[in-house]
Structures are given as structure tokens and as C-alpha cells.
């Protein structure tokens, strides 16, 4: 919260464009592979993997919440404020700093299950009220409901 107030009041970041929660469940575990960037880049038309020559660095916690901020002034700038949280650990609400955070924080709660402490109305915003779980978590069971077509019985 101190960083958010400093960014708004001292540095002029007066617009919160969005909040992006990320689930790093399984990050750095065996079998995680990815591309290693080089100065010449990589050929996107030739899929390959770099294997496990370099494991990704461990993350501080399972979840991150990134706040993307803009300064709308003569010297415009953008910055990302990032908060880390473990499963069940709340992050503070920034609705009092940037009112647009209201719906963004509700979405982070609804789809990822990240608790937002001090939010004025932390309820589901996209999923039904009786929906179980949070569908954007990496440990959410993959599956679905059977589709019923109108011509079938």
C-alpha cells in the first residue's frame, strides 16, 4: 500500500490500467522447459525447446499480482507494481488509491482465488455465485460439462 501511495502521490501514476494475477504453481519443477533467449533471438517458424539446460529461477510465492500503472502527464510513463502471495494469503486492496481497481480485484478473486484484504465488495464478478473453485488456477481440474443441443433428448 505504501508503494501504491508513493507511486500515485509522489510520482504521478494516476491511472491503473489493469491488474494481472499469475499462478506459478509447479514453477521450476522437473519437466519445466522453455526457450532461452539469445542476442539473435529464435526462429518462431521452427518450434523447438531448449531442454532443461537452465531451470527457471524460483519465484518468491505461488501467486503474483501485477498492477499496471500509467502516468498521464507531459512526461508519460508506465510501471508495473508487483505483489507476491501464497495460497490463502491476502493482498491489500488498492481501491482507495485507484477506484478502478474495484472490478479488477474482484476478477482476480473470482478467477484465481486471490483474497483482497479491505476490498469493499469482494464477490464473484464473472462466474456464477455457486461456482466451486477458481478456473484460472493451474491446479483447477480440467474438464467440462456436457453440451446439450436443442434437437437432442
DSSP file (Angstrom, degrees, kcal/mol; ACC not computed):
  #  RESIDUE AA STRUCTURE BP1 BP2  ACC     N-H-->O    O-->H-N    N-H-->O    O-->H-N    TCO  KAPPA ALPHA  PHI   PSI    X-CA   Y-CA   Z-CA
    1    1 A X     >        0   0    0      0, 0.0     4,-2.5     0, 0.0     5,-0.2   0.000 360.0 360.0 360.0 -37.9    0.0    0.0    0.0
    2    2 A X  H  >  +     0   0    0      1,-0.2     4,-2.3     2,-0.2     5,-0.2   0.912 360.0  48.8 -62.1 -41.5    2.9    2.3    0.8
    3    3 A X  H  > S+     0   0    0      2,-0.2     4,-2.7     1,-0.2    -1,-0.2   0.897 110.4  51.5 -65.2 -39.8    4.4    1.8   -2.7
    4    4 A X  H  > S+     0   0    0      2,-0.2     4,-2.1     1,-0.2    -2,-0.2   0.924 111.6  46.2 -63.5 -44.8    1.0    2.4   -4.3
    5    5 A X  H  X S+     0   0    0     -4,-2.5     4,-3.1     2,-0.2     5,-0.5   0.896 112.9  50.3 -65.4 -39.5    0.5    5.7   -2.5
    6    6 A X  H  X>S+     0   0    0     -4,-2.3     4,-1.9    -5,-0.2     5,-1.5   0.930 110.5  49.7 -63.2 -45.3    4.1    6.8   -3.3
    7    7 A X  H  <5S+     0   0    0     -4,-2.7     6,-2.9     3,-0.2    -2,-0.2   0.888 119.1  38.3 -62.7 -38.8    3.6    6.0   -7.0
    8    8 A X  H  X5S+     0   0    0     -4,-2.1     4,-0.6     4,-0.2    -2,-0.2   0.954 126.7  31.3 -75.3 -51.8    0.3    8.0   -7.1
    9    9 A X  H  <5S+     0   0    0     -4,-3.1    -3,-0.2    -5,-0.2    -2,-0.2   0.875 130.9  28.0 -81.2 -39.1    1.2   10.9   -4.9
   10   10 A X  T  <5S+     0   0    0     -4,-1.9    -3,-0.2    -5,-0.5    -1,-0.1   0.834 131.5  30.7 -93.5 -36.1    4.9   11.4   -5.4
   11   11 A X  T  4<S-     0   0    0     -5,-1.5    -3,-0.2    -4,-0.1    -4,-0.1   0.507 100.7-121.2-107.1  -5.6    5.5   10.1   -8.9
   12   12 A X     <  +     0   0    0     -4,-0.6     2,-1.5    -6,-0.3    60,-0.4   0.690  50.9 156.7  80.7  19.5    2.1   10.9  -10.5
   13   13 A X        +     0   0    0     -6,-2.9    58,-0.3     1,-0.2    -1,-0.2  -0.642  10.8 160.7 -79.9  94.2    1.0    7.5  -11.6
   14   14 A X        +     0   0    0     -2,-1.5     2,-0.4    56,-0.4    -1,-0.2   0.334  46.0  67.6-103.0   5.6   -2.7    8.4  -11.6
   15   15 A X  E     -A   70   0A   0     55,-1.8    55,-2.8    -3,-0.1     2,-0.7  -0.971  56.5-161.1-134.2 121.2   -4.2    5.7  -13.8
   16   16 A X  E     -A   69   0A   0     -2,-0.4    53,-0.2    53,-0.2     3,-0.1  -0.880  11.1-177.9 -95.2 111.7   -4.5    1.9  -13.1
   17   17 A X  E     -     0   0A   0     51,-2.5     2,-0.3    -2,-0.7    -1,-0.2   0.883  58.2 -32.3 -82.4 -38.3   -5.0    0.3  -16.5
   18   18 A X  E     -A   68   0A   0     50,-1.0    50,-2.6     2,-0.0     2,-0.4  -0.989  45.8-123.7-168.6 170.7   -5.3   -3.3  -15.2
   19   19 A X  E     -A   67   0A   0     -2,-0.3     2,-0.5    48,-0.2    48,-0.2  -0.993  22.0-165.6-124.3 132.0   -4.4   -6.0  -12.7
   20   20 A X  E     -A   66   0A   0     46,-2.8    46,-2.1    -2,-0.4     2,-0.2  -0.903   2.0-163.5-124.6 103.7   -2.9   -9.2  -13.8
   21   21 A X  E     -A   65   0A   0     -2,-0.5     2,-0.4    44,-0.2    44,-0.2  -0.613   9.2-164.4 -82.3 146.8   -2.8  -12.2  -11.4
   22   22 A X  E     -A   64   0A   0     42,-2.7    42,-2.0    -2,-0.2     2,-0.6  -0.996  12.8-146.6-134.3 137.9   -0.4  -15.1  -12.3
   23   23 A X  E     -A   63   0A   0     -2,-0.4    40,-0.2    40,-0.2    39,-0.1  -0.919  11.6-177.1-105.2 118.2   -0.3  -18.6  -10.9
   24   24 A X    >   +     0   0    0     38,-3.3     3,-2.4    -2,-0.6    35,-0.1  -0.025  24.0 156.4-102.6  28.5    3.2  -20.1  -10.7
   25   25 A X  T 3  S+     0   0    0      1,-0.3    -2,-0.1    37,-0.1    37,-0.0  -0.365  73.8   9.9 -57.4 124.7    2.1  -23.5   -9.4
   26   26 A X  T >  S+     0   0    0      1,-0.3     3,-2.0    -2,-0.1    -1,-0.3   0.473  88.8 159.6  83.9   2.5    4.7  -26.0  -10.4
   27   27 A X  T <   +     0   0    0     -3,-2.4    -1,-0.3     1,-0.3    32,-0.2  -0.358  68.4  11.7 -61.7 131.8    7.2  -23.4  -11.5
   28   28 A X  T 3  S+     0   0    0      1,-0.2    -1,-0.3    30,-0.1     3,-0.1   0.463  96.5 135.7  81.8   1.0   10.8  -24.7  -11.5
   29   29 A X    X   -     0   0    0     -3,-2.0     3,-1.8     1,-0.2    -1,-0.2  -0.285  68.9 -72.2 -77.2 167.2    9.7  -28.3  -11.1
   30   30 A X  T 3  S+     0   0    0      1,-0.3    -1,-0.2    -3,-0.1     3,-0.1  -0.321 120.2  29.9 -59.2 136.2   11.1  -31.2  -13.1
   31   31 A X  T 3  S+     0   0    0      1,-0.3     2,-0.5    -3,-0.1    -1,-0.3   0.307  80.7 131.6  96.3  -8.9   10.0  -31.1  -16.7
   32   32 A X    <   +     0   0    0     -3,-1.8    -1,-0.3    -6,-0.1     2,-0.3  -0.667  31.6 167.4 -78.4 125.9    9.6  -27.4  -17.0
   33   33 A X        +     0   0    0     -2,-0.5     2,-0.3    -3,-0.1    19,-0.1  -0.896   6.6 156.2-135.7 162.3   11.3  -26.3  -20.1
   34   34 A X        -     0   0    0     17,-0.8    16,-1.1    -2,-0.3     2,-0.3  -0.970  43.0 -66.0-169.7-177.5   11.4  -23.2  -22.2
   35   35 A X        -     0   0    0     -2,-0.3     2,-0.6    14,-0.2    14,-0.1  -0.617  35.5-142.3 -86.0 143.5   13.2  -21.1  -24.7
   36   36 A X        -     0   0    0     -2,-0.3     2,-0.1     5,-0.1     5,-0.0  -0.935  23.2-129.9-104.0 120.5   16.5  -19.5  -23.9
   37   37 A X        -     0   0    0     -2,-0.6     2,-0.3     2,-0.0     5,-0.1  -0.435  26.1-173.2 -71.5 141.7   16.8  -16.1  -25.5
   38   38 A X    >   -     0   0    0     -2,-0.1     3,-1.8     1,-0.0     4,-0.0  -0.836  41.8-100.3-125.6 165.7   19.9  -15.2  -27.4
   39   39 A X  T 3  S+     0   0    0     -2,-0.3     3,-0.1     1,-0.3    -2,-0.0   0.817 125.8  48.3 -57.8 -29.1   21.0  -11.9  -29.0
   40   40 A X  T 3  S-     0   0    0      1,-0.3    -1,-0.3    -3,-0.0     2,-0.1   0.501 106.0-141.2 -89.4  -2.7   19.9  -13.2  -32.3
   41   41 A X    <   -     0   0    0     -3,-1.8     2,-0.3     2,-0.1    -1,-0.3  -0.459  25.7 -73.1  81.9-154.3   16.5  -14.3  -31.0
   42   42 A X        -     0   0    0     -2,-0.1     2,-0.8    -3,-0.1     3,-0.0  -0.975  36.2-106.7-143.0 156.4   14.8  -17.6  -32.1
   43   43 A X    >   -     0   0    0     -2,-0.3     3,-1.5     3,-0.2    -2,-0.1  -0.744  23.8-165.3 -86.2 110.4   13.0  -18.7  -35.2
   44   44 A X  T 3  S+     0   0    0     -2,-0.8     3,-0.2     1,-0.3    -1,-0.2   0.650  86.7  62.3 -72.2 -12.4    9.3  -18.9  -34.4
   45   45 A X  T 3  S+     0   0    0      1,-0.2     2,-0.4     2,-0.0    -1,-0.3   0.479  98.7  58.6 -89.2  -2.7    8.7  -20.9  -37.5
   46   46 A X  S <  S-     0   0    0     -3,-1.5    -1,-0.2     2,-0.0    -3,-0.2  -0.766  83.5-151.8-126.2  84.6   10.9  -23.7  -36.3
   47   47 A X        +     0   0    0     -2,-0.4     2,-0.3    -3,-0.2    -3,-0.1  -0.274  33.5 140.1 -60.3 137.6    9.5  -24.9  -33.0
   48   48 A X        -     0   0    0      3,-0.0     2,-0.4    -4,-0.0    -2,-0.0  -0.946  40.3-125.5-160.4 176.1   12.0  -26.4  -30.6
   49   49 A X        -     0   0    0     -2,-0.3   -14,-0.2   -14,-0.1     3,-0.1  -0.968  12.1-138.1-132.7 152.1   12.8  -26.4  -26.9
   50   50 A X    >   -     0   0    0    -16,-1.1     3,-0.9    -2,-0.4   -15,-0.1   0.464  43.6-143.1 -85.9  -0.4   16.0  -25.6  -25.1
   51   51 A X  T 3   -     0   0    0      1,-0.2   -17,-0.8     2,-0.1    -1,-0.3  -0.404  47.7 -45.9  72.6-151.5   15.5  -28.6  -22.9
   52   52 A X  T 3  S+     0   0    0      1,-0.2     3,-0.3   -19,-0.1    -1,-0.2  -0.110  90.3 123.9-111.7  35.1   16.5  -28.3  -19.2
   53   53 A X  S <  S+     0   0    0     -3,-0.9     2,-0.4     1,-0.3    -1,-0.2   0.851  86.5  22.5 -62.3 -31.3   19.9  -26.6  -19.7
   54   54 A X  S    S-     0   0    0     -3,-0.3    -1,-0.3   -20,-0.1     2,-0.2  -0.917  78.5-148.1-140.8 110.6   18.7  -23.8  -17.4
   55   55 A X        -     0   0    0     -2,-0.4   -22,-0.1    -3,-0.3     3,-0.1  -0.496  35.1 -99.3 -74.1 146.3   15.9  -24.2  -14.9
   56   56 A X        -     0   0    0     -2,-0.2    -1,-0.1   -24,-0.1     3,-0.1  -0.345  43.9-100.4 -63.7 146.5   13.8  -21.2  -14.3
   57   57 A X        -     0   0    0      1,-0.1    -1,-0.1    -3,-0.1   -29,-0.0  -0.384  45.9 -99.2 -64.9 143.3   14.6  -19.2  -11.2
   58   58 A X        -     0   0    0    -30,-0.1     2,-0.2    -3,-0.1    -1,-0.1  -0.304  34.8-127.8 -64.6 149.3   12.3  -19.9   -8.2
   59   59 A X        -     0   0    0    -32,-0.2    -1,-0.1   -35,-0.1     3,-0.0  -0.651  15.5-120.6 -95.0 154.4    9.6  -17.4   -7.5
   60   60 A X  S    S-     0   0    0     -2,-0.2     2,-0.3     1,-0.1    -1,-0.1   0.827  90.1  -3.6 -64.4 -31.9    9.0  -15.9   -4.1
   61   61 A X  S    S-     0   0    0     24,-0.1    25,-0.2     1,-0.1   -37,-0.1  -0.900  76.7 -99.0-150.7 175.1    5.5  -17.2   -3.8
   62   62 A X  S    S+     0   0    0     -2,-0.3   -38,-3.3   -39,-0.1     2,-0.3   0.898 102.1  41.4 -70.0 -40.2    2.9  -19.1   -5.8
   63   63 A X  E     -AB  23  85A   0     22,-2.6    22,-2.4   -40,-0.2     2,-0.4  -0.825  60.2-168.8-113.2 146.8    0.9  -16.1   -7.0
   64   64 A X  E     -AB  22  84A   0    -42,-2.0   -42,-2.7    -2,-0.3     2,-0.5  -0.977   7.4-158.0-125.2 148.1    1.8  -12.7   -8.2
   65   65 A X  E     -AB  21  83A   0     18,-2.8    18,-2.4    -2,-0.4     2,-0.5  -0.983  11.8-161.6-124.1 117.2   -0.5   -9.8   -8.7
   66   66 A X  E     -AB  20  82A   0    -46,-2.1   -46,-2.8    -2,-0.5     2,-0.6  -0.877   4.3-159.0-105.4 127.2    0.8   -7.1  -11.2
   67   67 A X  E     -AB  19  81A   0     14,-3.4    14,-2.7    -2,-0.5     2,-0.7  -0.919   9.7-152.0-104.3 117.2   -0.7   -3.6  -11.2
   68   68 A X  E     -AB  18  80A   0    -50,-2.6   -51,-2.5    -2,-0.6   -50,-1.0  -0.819  20.4-173.3 -96.3 117.2   -0.1   -1.8  -14.5
   69   69 A X  E     -AB  16  79A   0     10,-3.1    10,-2.0    -2,-0.7     2,-0.4  -0.811  12.4-160.7-116.2 148.6    0.0    1.9  -13.9
   70   70 A X  E     -AB  15  78A   0    -55,-2.8   -55,-1.8    -2,-0.3     2,-0.6  -0.962  12.6-146.5-125.6 145.1    0.2    4.9  -16.2
   71   71 A X  E     - B   0  77A   0      6,-2.9     2,-1.0    -2,-0.4     6,-1.0  -0.955  14.6-161.6-107.2 114.8    1.3    8.5  -15.6
   72   72 A X        +     0   0    0     -2,-0.6     2,-0.2   -60,-0.4     4,-0.0  -0.803  48.9  98.3 -99.9  96.1   -0.8   10.7  -17.9
   73   73 A X  S >  S-     0   0    0     -2,-1.0     3,-0.6     4,-0.0    -2,-0.1  -0.825  93.4 -67.9-157.1-170.4    1.2   13.9  -18.0
   74   74 A X  T 3  S+     0   0    0      1,-0.3     2,-0.4    -2,-0.2    -2,-0.0   0.787 133.6  42.8 -65.4 -26.5    3.7   15.9  -20.1
   75   75 A X  T 3  S-     0   0    0      2,-0.0    -1,-0.3     0, 0.0    -4,-0.0  -0.646  90.6-164.8-116.6  72.8    6.2   13.2  -19.3
   76   76 A X    <   +     0   0    0     -3,-0.6     2,-0.3    -2,-0.4    -4,-0.2  -0.181  15.3 164.0 -62.6 149.8    4.1   10.0  -19.6
   77   77 A X  E     -B   71   0A   0     -6,-1.0    -6,-2.9     2,-0.0     2,-0.3  -0.974  24.7-144.2-155.8 163.4    5.4    6.7  -18.2
   78   78 A X  E     +B   70   0A   0     -2,-0.3     2,-0.3    -8,-0.2    -8,-0.2  -0.980  17.7 176.9-134.3 150.0    4.2    3.3  -17.3
   79   79 A X  E     -B   69   0A   0    -10,-2.0   -10,-3.1    -2,-0.3     2,-0.5  -0.985  22.9-134.4-148.8 154.1    5.3    1.0  -14.5
   80   80 A X  E     -B   68   0A   0     -2,-0.3     2,-0.5   -12,-0.2   -12,-0.2  -0.966  12.4-161.5-115.1 124.7    4.3   -2.4  -13.0
   81   81 A X  E     -B   67   0A   0    -14,-2.7   -14,-3.4    -2,-0.5     2,-0.4  -0.919  16.1-162.6-101.3 124.4    3.9   -2.8   -9.3
   82   82 A X  E     -B   66   0A   0     -2,-0.5     2,-0.4   -16,-0.2   -16,-0.2  -0.921  11.3-172.6-119.7 134.2    4.1   -6.5   -8.4
   83   83 A X  E     -B   65   0A   0    -18,-2.4   -18,-2.8    -2,-0.4     2,-0.4  -0.951  12.3-148.2-121.4 140.7    2.9   -8.2   -5.1
   84   84 A X  E     +B   64   0A   0     -2,-0.4     2,-0.3   -20,-0.2   -20,-0.2  -0.866  19.7 171.2-111.0 144.1    3.6  -11.8   -4.2
   85   85 A X  E     -B   63   0A   0    -22,-2.4   -22,-2.6    -2,-0.4     2,-0.1  -0.995  24.6-133.5-150.6 145.2    1.2  -14.0   -2.2
   86   86 A X    >   -     0   0    0     -2,-0.3     3,-2.1   -24,-0.2     2,-0.2  -0.424  55.8 -64.4 -87.3 171.7    1.0  -17.7   -1.2
   87   87 A X  T 3  S+     0   0    0      1,-0.3    -1,-0.1    -2,-0.1     3,-0.1  -0.389 126.4   9.1 -60.4 124.7   -2.2  -19.7   -1.4
   88   88 A X  T 3  S+     0   0    0     25,-0.3     2,-0.5     1,-0.3    -1,-0.3   0.268  97.2 123.1  88.0 -11.3   -4.7  -18.2    1.1
   89   89 A X    <   -     0   0    0     -3,-2.1    -1,-0.3     1,-0.0    26,-0.2  -0.731  57.1-135.4 -85.1 124.9   -2.5  -15.2    1.8
   90   90 A X        -     0   0    0     -2,-0.5     2,-0.3    24,-0.1    26,-0.2  -0.396   7.8-147.1 -79.8 156.6   -4.4  -11.9    1.1
   91   91 A X  E     -c  116   0B   0     24,-2.4    26,-2.5    -2,-0.1     2,-0.1  -0.905  32.5 -99.1-114.1 150.8   -3.0   -8.9   -0.7
   92   92 A X  E     -c  117   0B   0     -2,-0.3     2,-0.2    24,-0.2    26,-0.2  -0.407  36.1-114.8 -72.7 145.0   -4.2   -5.4    0.3
   93   93 A X        -     0   0    0     24,-2.5     3,-0.2     1,-0.1    -1,-0.1  -0.511  18.3-164.5 -74.8 143.4   -6.8   -3.6   -1.8
   94   94 A X    >>  +     0   0    0     -2,-0.2     4,-3.1     1,-0.1     3,-1.0   0.109  58.0 112.3-112.6  19.4   -5.8   -0.5   -3.7
   95   95 A X  T 34 S+     0   0    0      1,-0.3     7,-0.1     2,-0.2     6,-0.1   0.857  76.0  55.7 -59.7 -35.1   -9.4    0.6   -4.4
   96   96 A X  T 34 S+     0   0    0     -3,-0.2    -1,-0.3     1,-0.2     3,-0.2   0.744 114.7  39.5 -70.2 -21.1   -8.8    3.6   -2.1
   97   97 A X  T <4 S+     0   0    0     -3,-1.0     2,-0.5     1,-0.3    -2,-0.2   0.894 135.5  14.1 -90.8 -50.7   -5.8    4.6   -4.2
   98   98 A X    ><  -     0   0    0     -4,-3.1     3,-2.3     1,-0.1    -1,-0.3  -0.932  67.9-158.7-127.2 104.7   -7.2    3.8   -7.7
   99   99 A X  T >  S+     0   0    0     -2,-0.5     3,-1.7     1,-0.3     4,-0.2   0.753  87.6  70.9 -57.5 -25.5  -11.0    3.3   -7.7
  100  100 A X  T 3> S+     0   0    0      1,-0.3     4,-0.9     2,-0.1     3,-0.5   0.665  79.3  78.7 -65.9 -13.1  -10.8    1.4  -11.0
  101  101 A X  H <> S+     0   0    0     -3,-2.3     4,-3.1    -7,-0.2     5,-0.3   0.681  71.3  86.9 -67.2 -15.6   -9.2   -1.4   -9.0
  102  102 A X  H <> S+     0   0    0     -3,-1.7     4,-1.6     1,-0.2    -1,-0.2   0.941  97.3  30.3 -50.1 -60.4  -12.7   -2.4   -7.7
  103  103 A X  H  > S+     0   0    0     -3,-0.5     4,-2.1    -4,-0.2    -1,-0.2   0.853 118.1  56.9 -74.1 -33.6  -13.6   -4.7  -10.6
  104  104 A X  H  X S+     0   0    0     -4,-0.9     4,-2.0     1,-0.2    -1,-0.2   0.920 108.8  46.6 -62.6 -43.1  -10.0   -5.8  -11.4
  105  105 A X  H  X S+     0   0    0     -4,-3.1     4,-2.0     1,-0.2    -1,-0.2   0.875 110.0  53.4 -67.9 -36.9   -9.6   -7.1   -7.8
  106  106 A X  H  X S+     0   0    0     -4,-1.6     4,-2.9    -5,-0.3    19,-0.3   0.888 108.5  50.6 -63.9 -37.9  -12.9   -8.9   -7.9
  107  107 A X  H  X S+     0   0    0     -4,-2.1     4,-2.7     2,-0.2     5,-0.4   0.905 108.1  51.9 -65.9 -41.8  -11.8  -10.6  -11.1
  108  108 A X  H  X>S+     0   0    0     -4,-2.0     4,-1.4     1,-0.2     6,-1.3   0.882 114.5  44.1 -61.7 -37.9   -8.5  -11.7   -9.5
  109  109 A X  H  X5S+     0   0    0     -4,-2.0     4,-1.4     4,-0.2    -2,-0.2   0.936 115.3  47.4 -69.6 -47.0  -10.5  -13.1   -6.6
  110  110 A X  H  <5S+     0   0    0     -4,-2.9    25,-0.3    13,-0.2    -2,-0.2   0.923 123.8  28.3 -63.4 -48.2  -13.2  -14.8   -8.8
  111  111 A X  H  <5S+     0   0    0     -4,-2.7    25,-2.5    23,-0.2    26,-0.4   0.751 136.0  24.1 -91.7 -25.3  -10.9  -16.5  -11.4
  112  112 A X  H  <5S-     0   0    0     -4,-1.4    -3,-0.2    -5,-0.4    -2,-0.2   0.584  93.8-124.3-115.8 -15.9   -7.7  -17.1   -9.3
  113  113 A X     << +     0   0    0     -4,-1.4     2,-0.6    -5,-0.6   -25,-0.3   0.710  52.0 156.4  79.1  19.5   -8.9  -17.1   -5.7
  114  114 A X        -     0   0    0     -6,-1.3    -1,-0.3    -9,-0.1     2,-0.3  -0.717  39.8-133.2 -82.7 118.6   -6.6  -14.4   -4.5
  115  115 A X        -     0   0    0     -2,-0.6   -24,-2.4   -26,-0.2     2,-0.7  -0.526  12.6-153.1 -74.1 134.0   -8.1  -12.8   -1.4
  116  116 A X  E >   -c   91   0B   0     -2,-0.3     3,-1.2   -26,-0.2     2,-0.3  -0.924  12.7-143.5-112.1 107.8   -8.1   -9.0   -1.5
  117  117 A X  E 3  S+c   92   0B   0    -26,-2.5   -24,-2.5    -2,-0.7    -2,-0.0  -0.546  81.1  14.3 -76.6 128.7   -8.0   -7.6    2.1
  118  118 A X  T 3  S+     0   0    0     -2,-0.3    -1,-0.2     1,-0.3     2,-0.2   0.526  82.5 150.4  88.6   6.8  -10.0   -4.4    2.6
  119  119 A X    X   -     0   0    0     -3,-1.2     3,-0.6     1,-0.1    -1,-0.3  -0.541  46.9-136.4 -72.3 137.3  -12.0   -4.7   -0.7
  120  120 A X  T 3  S+     0   0    0      1,-0.2    -1,-0.1    -2,-0.2    -2,-0.0   0.731  93.1  11.5 -69.9 -21.4  -15.4   -3.0   -0.3
  121  121 A X  T 3   +     0   0    0    -19,-0.1     2,-1.8     2,-0.1    -1,-0.2  -0.387  68.8 179.9-155.0  67.3  -17.4   -5.8   -2.1
  122  122 A X    <   +     0   0    0     -3,-0.6     2,-0.3    -6,-0.1     3,-0.0  -0.532  35.3 129.0 -80.2  85.7  -15.2   -8.9   -2.7
  123  123 A X        -     0   0    0     -2,-1.8   -13,-0.2     1,-0.1   -14,-0.1  -0.847  66.8 -73.8-129.7 166.9  -17.8  -11.1   -4.5
  124  124 A X        +     0   0    0     -2,-0.3   -17,-0.1     1,-0.1     5,-0.1  -0.276  40.5 179.3 -60.9 147.2  -17.7  -13.0   -7.8
  125  125 A X  S    S+     0   0    0    -19,-0.3    -1,-0.1     3,-0.1   -18,-0.1   0.639  76.3  17.4-122.7 -28.1  -17.9  -10.9  -10.9
  126  126 A X  S    S+     0   0    0    -20,-0.2     2,-0.1     2,-0.1     3,-0.1   0.743 112.0  64.1-114.8 -41.1  -17.8  -13.4  -13.8
  127  127 A X  S    S-     0   0    0      1,-0.1   -16,-0.0     2,-0.1   -17,-0.0  -0.480  94.4 -89.6 -86.8 157.7  -18.6  -16.9  -12.5
  128  128 A X    >   -     0   0    0     -2,-0.1     3,-1.8     1,-0.1    -1,-0.1  -0.274  37.5-114.5 -60.8 152.0  -21.9  -17.9  -11.0
  129  129 A X  T 3  S+     0   0    0      1,-0.3    -1,-0.1    -5,-0.1    -5,-0.1   0.807 116.7  49.1 -60.1 -30.8  -22.2  -17.4   -7.3
  130  130 A X  T 3  S+     0   0    0      2,-0.1    -1,-0.3     0, 0.0     2,-0.2   0.313  81.5 127.1 -93.4  10.1  -22.5  -21.1   -6.7
  131  131 A X    <   -     0   0    0     -3,-1.8     2,-0.5     1,-0.1    -4,-0.1  -0.457  55.4-136.0 -68.2 135.1  -19.4  -22.0   -8.8
  132  132 A X        -     0   0    0     -2,-0.2     2,-0.1     2,-0.0    -1,-0.1  -0.814  60.4  -5.7 -96.8 129.5  -16.9  -24.1   -7.0
  133  133 A X  S    S-     0   0    0     -2,-0.5     2,-0.4     1,-0.1   -20,-0.1  -0.266  85.3 -75.9  88.4-174.3  -13.2  -23.2   -7.3
  134  134 A X    >   -     0   0    0    -22,-0.1     3,-1.8     1,-0.1   -23,-0.2  -0.947  34.3-151.7-132.0 107.2  -11.3  -20.7   -9.4
  135  135 A X  T 3  S+     0   0    0     -2,-0.4   -23,-0.1     1,-0.3   -24,-0.1   0.578  87.0  58.5 -67.4 -14.7  -10.9  -21.7  -13.0
  136  136 A X  T 3  S+     0   0    0    -25,-2.5    -1,-0.3     3,-0.0  -113,-0.2   0.454  78.8 108.9 -94.3   2.0   -7.7  -19.9  -13.9
  137  137 A X  S X  S-     0   0    0     -3,-1.8     3,-1.4   -26,-0.4   -24,-0.0  -0.495  74.5-129.3 -71.9 146.4   -5.6  -21.7  -11.3
  138  138 A X  T 3  S+     0   0    0      1,-0.3    -1,-0.1    -2,-0.2    -3,-0.0   0.724 108.1  52.9 -70.5 -19.8   -3.2  -24.2  -12.6
  139  139 A X  T 3  S+     0   0    0      2,-0.1     2,-0.3     3,-0.0    -1,-0.3   0.303  79.1 120.3 -97.6  10.8   -4.4  -26.9  -10.2
  140  140 A X  S <  S-     0   0    0     -3,-1.4     2,-0.1    -6,-0.1    -7,-0.0  -0.575  77.3-102.4 -72.1 134.0   -8.1  -26.4  -11.3
  141  141 A X        -     0   0    0     -2,-0.3     2,-0.3     1,-0.1    -1,-0.1  -0.352  32.7-130.5 -63.6 130.7   -9.4  -29.7  -12.7
  142  142 A X        +     0   0    0     -2,-0.1     2,-0.3    -3,-0.0    -1,-0.1  -0.630  63.0  83.8 -80.7 137.2   -9.6  -29.7  -16.5
  143  143 A X        -     0   0    0     -2,-0.3     2,-0.3     2,-0.0     0, 0.0  -0.976  52.1-144.4 161.9-161.9  -12.9  -30.9  -17.8
  144  144 A X        -     0   0    0     -2,-0.3     2,-0.4     3,-0.0    -2,-0.0  -0.975  25.9 -78.6-174.0-175.4  -16.2  -29.5  -18.6
  145  145 A X        -     0   0    0     -2,-0.3     2,-0.1     1,-0.0    -2,-0.0  -0.823  52.1-100.3-103.7 144.7  -19.9  -30.0  -18.7
  146  146 A X        -     0   0    0     -2,-0.4     2,-0.4     1,-0.1    -1,-0.0  -0.379  37.4-122.8 -64.2 141.0  -21.6  -32.0  -21.5
  147  147 A X        -     0   0    0     -2,-0.1     2,-0.5    -3,-0.0    -1,-0.1  -0.707  20.6-153.3 -86.6 132.8  -23.1  -29.7  -24.1
  148  148 A X        -     0   0    0     -2,-0.4     2,-0.3     5,-0.0     5,-0.0  -0.930   6.2-152.6-108.8 124.8  -26.8  -30.2  -24.7
  149  149 A X    >   -     0   0    0     -2,-0.5     3,-1.4     1,-0.1     0, 0.0  -0.678  22.5-120.8 -94.8 151.5  -28.2  -29.3  -28.1
  150  150 A X  T 3  S+     0   0    0     -2,-0.3    -1,-0.1     1,-0.3    -2,-0.0   0.762 109.4  53.6 -66.0 -26.1  -31.8  -28.3  -28.6
  151  151 A X  T 3  S+     0   0    0      2,-0.0    -1,-0.3     0, 0.0     2,-0.2   0.546  97.2  81.4 -85.8  -6.6  -32.7  -31.1  -31.0
  152  152 A X    <         0   0    0     -3,-1.4    -4,-0.0     1,-0.1     0, 0.0  -0.629 360.0 360.0-100.4 157.2  -31.4  -33.9  -28.7
  153  153 A X              0   0    0     -2,-0.2    -1,-0.1    -5,-0.0    -3,-0.0   0.375 360.0 360.0-114.8 360.0  -33.2  -35.6  -25.8
